[in-house]
Each structure stands twice: as C-alpha cells, then as structure tokens.
Amino acid sequence: MGNELCIKRMQTSHGTGDRKRLSFVIEINGTEQTLWFEVEDKWSRFLSADRCDAAVVSILYYAIRFDHSIKLECPISETLYYHLQYQLIPQLHSADKELHKIVIQAEKLVPKYKFSKNAVGMGMSLGVDSFATLYEYEHTELKELRHRRVTHFTYHQVGAHHGLSRGKQGPNTPQKLFEEDLEKVKCFCKQYNYPLIVITSNLDEVIQASFPFLNFWLSYSFRNAGAALLLQKLFSKYYVSSGFNLNEFRCGAVWDCGRYDPVTLPLLSTENLCFYRTNQDWNRIKKIQLLSEFPPSYDHLTVCMTHSKNCGTCEKCRPTLLAMDVLGVLERYTNSFDIETYRREHRELWFKQLWEEFKRATFIREVLEYALETDHPDLPMPELTRIENGPATGTANGVIMRKYPHLRARILRENVTGKVKILGRFDNWYYVETEQKENGYCWAEYIRR
C-alpha cells in the first residue's frame, strides 16, 4: 500500500491572544500532526469551519509530489473535489510524471453557502506584484467595475518569510521577518484605510516535518490559495498577483509554481470563491513603470528577501534598483531604498553584469532590453572575447550594424558591405570596424572570414 495523507477531523478553538484557531488533525504515514490557521476574532464568523478545503489545497502540492493519496474524513466543497480529482491532478501528472496522479477519497461533499458577503480580497505584501494589482483595480479602467474592486487585504504566514536569497540564509529568523514585515503592511493599510486580515499558521512547520525539503517557490500558489479558502464566507473573488505571463508558462516538478498559475488557480476555486490571476500581460519592468506613477508605492515598496527593510543587494532588491534606474525613477523611492549606496557602491558593476546575466534571469533580461530600447546613456559595452592573433578581417555583404550586440539595440547602419576588421566577439556577435572607421556589432554568421 502506498503513502497516505488523511485529514481526520477539524475544530475551532481559541488561539493566540484574541485570535480564533481552525485546526485540522492530519495523519501522514501513520503520524498525526495538527495543522492550524488563526485569524483575529472579528473575522472568525467568516471561517469555513464546515469543510477542509483550506487544508487540502495548502498541502496538495506535497501530496502530489511525494505520491500520497488523500483520504478525507471531513467534508470538502463539491466543486473543489471535482476540480482537483478530475482536472488539476491529471493535468499536472500529464505535464510531469514526478507530479503523481494521486487519488482523493472524499466521504462527504458539501455545496455552496447560502449566504456570503461577496467581498473581494487580495494578498498585500508591499511587493511589486501586489502593488501592481492594487494599481490595476484602483487606477485603470477596471476601477469602473465596482463589484470587482478590492475590499480587503490579507497577509499570510505560510512560509514566504524564509529569509533565503541565492540559496543563503539571511540574518533574520522567519518569525522576526514576518513580524517586522507585518508591521509595515499594517501601517500601509492604516494610512490608506484598507481592512487587513492576518492569517497565521504552522503550515510551514507541518510541511517541513512531514516531507523532504522543497523550496517555497515550488508551492507558494497552493499555500496562499489554501489560506484564502479559510474565508469563503467572506470572499467571492480573490486576486492572486502573478509574477509570470503565459509566454513564460512551464509546468513540472522543477518549475516555479507561479509559471502554471493560469491552469492551477481556476481549478483551486470553489462554488463560493473564485481565484483570478492579475496584472494582465505586464512584465516586471512594466509593473515598476506603472508604479512609478502610483505615489502609495513610493514610501512602502518592499521587495527584499532577507530584511523587512530593503537590503539593496539580494536577488530581488538588486534587479529592482536596476529597473528603477533605467526607468529614471530612482529618486521617487529614496524612502524605500538606499539610493546613494546603490549609486556609490554597486551601480557601475551591476550595469556591466547585465551582459553576463541576461540569458539566465528573466527580470535582468527585461532591464537590459529596456535599456537597449531607450538607448540608455550609461549602459556599458560588454566585455569582448579577443580574436586570436590580433584583429581578424572579414567581408560583410549587406549586414546590419548595431550599437550593442542585441537585436533590440539601436541600428547604426542598415547595409554594411565590404571589408571589416573584427576587433572582438560577444556571444554570436562580432564587434567590427568598417573601412569608413565606423564601429559596431554585426551578427557573426553574416561576416565571412
């Protein structure tokens, strides 16, 4: 018999301080654990305490990844059961056999609530994606759709505050990061008069105790959706701030789960609550460009992986600063980032490194491409590979010459013909000098040596 995960029972109780707790007793391979979620007592009347949807979705990725069938001795929403068993699980398995085609055994299916508040929720982390969602529904034509405007923010403790950057642990504990980040979110919500629902949980501890370690980015969509499903009596719509567009779609055990949100999110919806991905077709640099015209982001934007205040060097701070730089909006974020340190200690080197990293990192590629399209005056030339035995010669026959070795770079000449000196190479481009003493980059394939 294979591995099994059983959700045996659920109950509500008093939690920490004035908070209400919804607990699920889960047996994983014969060992019982209690998974709990807490909200402030004033929100407790909206808890979905008659169904285990939140628990199922929160741990679903791990059950699929490590081949655990799921047995439910608690009710589950009928629509969610159908979505998972007959749509999502088979589709994930078809994409990657390491995502197993598990079976969910459900003893009781429950229908839609007769009454709910029809509120609209979204997670607010003060990051680029969540600010872009707020901008989208408050400052674009979508604001005219009154029934789709955001009414409540949520903030979740489900593993995002791990403090890891480039595989290294930062100086703060997950609990300290959560508490300090939460204070910033509370200040923002108070300033702009948004209700905030804080959902705390031991979900990350339960997962770490029960399954082999996996990076948070493999499962965050499931965890956050699970937290939102606690409040199906409140929310009819919930927006998930997407970090990826459909042109970046990938699905499988090695991919960031946000890449397949367009498939996952609709199938985590229930009769009561529908999930929607947001941010239209905006890439990250487009979002920052839009936010630069959105004053609420200026003093509050927080993208850091390791600190509650932007450190300025981690894997999210660094490209965000570069993006603001090429967009020309750094000065608007002096209360969010240490702009002077960036300019003094990092800017020159990081601009050079754009050429080394643009093929490996999507956001870095966006920064470089924007700098090329706008002919940014401070973009340096890449380091060239020298041609053996000094400058070589070649013949060009109607070749385009560009300022930089990239198809988005400005064209210097449309039709280069005749002899050229090849002064160096970068990737698939030659840096050449024409007989007229003009220098630029030509596609190496079209230079005959």
RAUR-V497051 format. One line per field, one symbol per residue. psi: psi as a letter, one per 40 degrees, with the letter a starting at -180 (. if undefined). burial: I if it has 9 or more other ideal C-beta (glycine too) atoms within 8 Angstrom, else O. A space follows every 50 residues. Layout:
BEGIN
psi->???
burial->???
END
This chain:
BEGIN
psi->iaiihhhdiiiiihahbfihhhihhhhhfehhihhiiiiideedeehgee ifddddddeddddddefhihhheiiihddddddddecddddddddheehi gihhhhdhhiaiidhiefihiihheeidddddddddedeaedeegdeeih diiihigeedfdehhfeihaeiiddddddddddddddddddefhhhhhhi ifddddddddiihiideeedddddddddedfeedhdihhhhieiideehi hieeihdddfddddddeeiaddhhihiaebfhaddddddddeegddedee hheideidhhdeeiedddddddddddefeddefdedigdddddddddddd ddedddededhddddddddddddefhdehiiihihihifahiiihigfih hidigieeihhdidghiaiihheiihbfiihihidefhiahihddehh.
burial->OOIIIIIIOIOIOOIOOOIIIIIIIIIIIOOOIIIIIIIIOOIIOIIIOO IIIIIIIIIIIIIIIIIIIIIIOIIIIIIIIIIIIOIIIIIIIOIIOOII OIOIOIOOIIOOOOOIOOIIIIIIIIIIIIIIIIIIIIOOOIIOOOOOII OIIIIIIIIIIOIIIOOOOIOIOIOOIIOIIIIIIIIIIOOOOIOIIIIO IOIIOIIOOIIOOIOIOIIIIIIIIIIIIIIIIIIIIIIIIIOIOOOOIO IIOOIIIIIIIIIIIIIIIIOIIOIIIIIOOIIIIOIIIIIIOIOIIIOI IIIIIIIIOIIIOIOIIIIIIIIIIIIOIIOOIOOIIOIOIIOOOIIOOI IIOIIOIIOOOOIIIIIIIIIIOOOIOOIOOIOIOOIOOOOIIIIIOOII IIIIIIOOIOIOIOOIOOOIIIIIIIOOIIIIOIOOOIOIIIIIOIIOO
END
